[in-house]
Amino acid sequence: MGYLEGFAVTFNKLFEERVTGEYKAKGEGEKRDKPERFHGRHVLNRYEDGMEKCIGCELCAGVCPARCIYVRGADNQPENPVSPGERYGYVYEINYLRCIHCDLCVEACPTQAITESKLFEFSFTNRQDAIYTKDELVVGDDGMPQKLPWEDWREGDDALTSGWMRATSPGGSAAYQNTVAWSGELGYGVRAPEQGQAADAAPTDVEAADVDAADADGHDSHGHDSTGGGH
């Protein structure tokens, strides 16, 4: 095939049916509705007393398949701790030129420190802006995400974050339906658990006994605080 025939193949593709759909909203200036479990821009959460949830364990960086997360922990100062643990996230960076929004970092986090919002409408004019630092990722004193100039935040983009969807059912067990298994969050309190498991996903006898035990002592078998209490 010569180069003229090659151009003809490309030109004919312009008239074929499109495989991918356009990003259409309901009206001008409106954003497209997103699923409840949508994976968008990350946030680093804080407890209701303002302390950071990140303990600098670096599990999120270790599990990331795109190697877009860089974390370095540091020891807390006893007189002025940043987190309730021995360590906190001293350096935290996410390179959004690499991130594939797989949510594995949220799955790996032992304290629900990192979650993904629904914000997907953000772009950059230079590479440095694409590397979010801890100052940009940690929520503000009101618990709300930092809103950067190149981000289009709208009402609901911070609701039903992926971390709370994931934490409702550890290991995929339907026995954890409607069971709160995390601590409160600054600005939101204790988030409501996920509702509406399928009817054919009824818990087994072993799973039901596990939940009964969690209700009895306030903790599930995974060590989470099932009462939604403090940290």
N, C-alpha and C positions, 0 to 999 in steps of 0.2 A: 504494500500500500504506500502510495506517495504522500507527500505532505498535503497536497490539495484534497485528496480523499480523506485524510485525517481531519482537516478543518471541516469537511462536510459532515463527518460523524458528530463532531462537537456542535455544529450549528443545528443539526437535526434534533439534538437533545433538548434544545430550547422549547420545542413544541410537544415534548412528551409530558405525561402526567407527573406531577411532583410527588416525591416519596415523603418528604418532610413537610410539616405544616408550618404556617406562619405564626408568629407570636402575636396573636390578636387579643385585644382587650374588649370589654363590653362597650366602651365608648371612649371618646377623646379624653385624654388625661387620666383614664382609669387603668388599673393594673389587672392582669389576668388572675382569676381565682386559682389558688394552689391547693393541692391535697393536704390533709392534716399532717402527714408524715414527711412533708417536703423538706429536703436538705438544702439549706441556704448558707448564708454567712454565719460563721461561728461567733459565739460570745463566751466570755469567762464569767461565771456566776459568783455571787457572794452570798453568805448566810444572812439571815435577817438582822443580825447584830452588826453587819457591815464587814465581817472578816471574810477573806477570800477562801473559796473552796479548794483552789488548786494547792496541792502539797508538793509540787515539784518532783513527782515520782518518775516522770518521763515515759510513762507507759503509752501515752498517746503518740509520742514521737516514735517509739519503738514499733508500734503496730501499723503506722501509716505506710501504705504501699507506694505512695507517690513521694515519700520522703520530703514532705513540704513543711513539717513541723519541727521547730528547734526549741528545746526546753533546757534550761539549766536551773537546778534548785539551789537554795541556800538555806542555812540554818536560821531559824527564827531567833530574834533577840528576846530573851525572857521578859524584859521590861516593856517591849513594844512589838509584840508578835503581829505578823501579817495574816497568818492562818492559825487555826487551832491546833495544828500538828507541830512536829518538831521542825519541819521544813516548809518552804513555800516556793512558788514559782518565781525566781528572781528574773529570769529571762524567758520570754515566751513569744515566739514568732511563727506566723503562718504565711507561706508564700502561695498566694492565690493564682500565680501563673502555673503552679503544679497541682494544686488541690483538685481532686476529682469528686469531692463531696460524697464519699462512700459511707461516712458516719462511723467508721471503725474506731476513730478516736473517742467518740461518745460512748461506744460499747466498752472500750477498755478503761475508761476513767472510773476509779473506785469511789469518787466523791461527788459525781455528777457536776464537776466543775466546768466542763466544756460541753456546750450543746450547740445545735445549729438552729438558727432562726429561719424564717421564710424569705428573708431578703435575698433576691437573686439579681435585682436590677442595679448592678454597680459595675463600673468600668474605670479604667485608669489611663492617664495620659503619659505616664512614665513607669518604669519598672519598679522604682523605689516605693511608689504608692501601693503597689501590689503586695508588698511585704508588710503585713500588719504586725505591729508590735504589741506588747502587753498593755501599754497605755491606751491603745485603740480597741483592744479586745475586752478588757475588763469593764463590766457595767458600771455606770455612775453611782453616785450616792443615793439616787432614787431607785436604783435597780434596773433602770432602762439602758438599752444598748447605746454605745457611743454612735452618734449619727455624723458621718463624715461627709464632706462636701460633694463627693462623687457617688453618694448612695441615695437611692430613692426610697426612703422609709415611708410606709403608709400604715394606717391603723390595722392591727391584726398580724403584722409581720413578726411580732415578738410573741405571739400566742401559740400554744400547743407545740412547743419546741420538740425536736426529735428526741432529746434526752428523756423527757417525761413519757413519751410514747414507749420508748425502749424499756424504761425502768419498771413499767407496770407489770410486765410479764417476763421475769428473768428465766432464761432458758426456754422461752416459748411456752411455758406451762399455763394452760387456761385456768388453773387453780388460783392464779394471782389476779384474775379479773376483779376490778373494783377495789383492789387492795393498794393503799398508799404505802410505798416502800422507799421514801426518801425524806430528807429534811426540808424545812422551809427555805424559801429563796427571797432575797432582798427585793422588795417591790411587788412581790406576787404572793407571798405567804406559802402555804402548802398547796401545790398544784393538784387539781382534781385528777383521779386516775382515768385511764382509758375505759370506755364503755363498749358493750355490744360484741362480745365474742360469739363466734358461730355456735349454733345449737349442737352441732356434732363434735364440738371441742370440749365436751364435759370432762372435768378432772377425774383422774383415776382415784382409787381408794388411797393409794400412797400419797398422791398430790393433795388430796383433801385433808389427810392427817397432817401433812406438812403445814398447811394453812392454819389448821386448828391450833397447832403448836405455836405458830407465829402470833395468833390472836391472844394466846394465853400469856406469853411473856413479853410481848411487844416487839419481838425481833423475829425475822424469818431465818431460814436455814442458811441464807447467804450472808447473814450478819447485818442486813439493812434494818434500820429503825422503821418498823411497820406502822408506828403511831404517827409518823410525820413530825416527830419532835425535833429537839435541837441536835447539836453535833458534839 
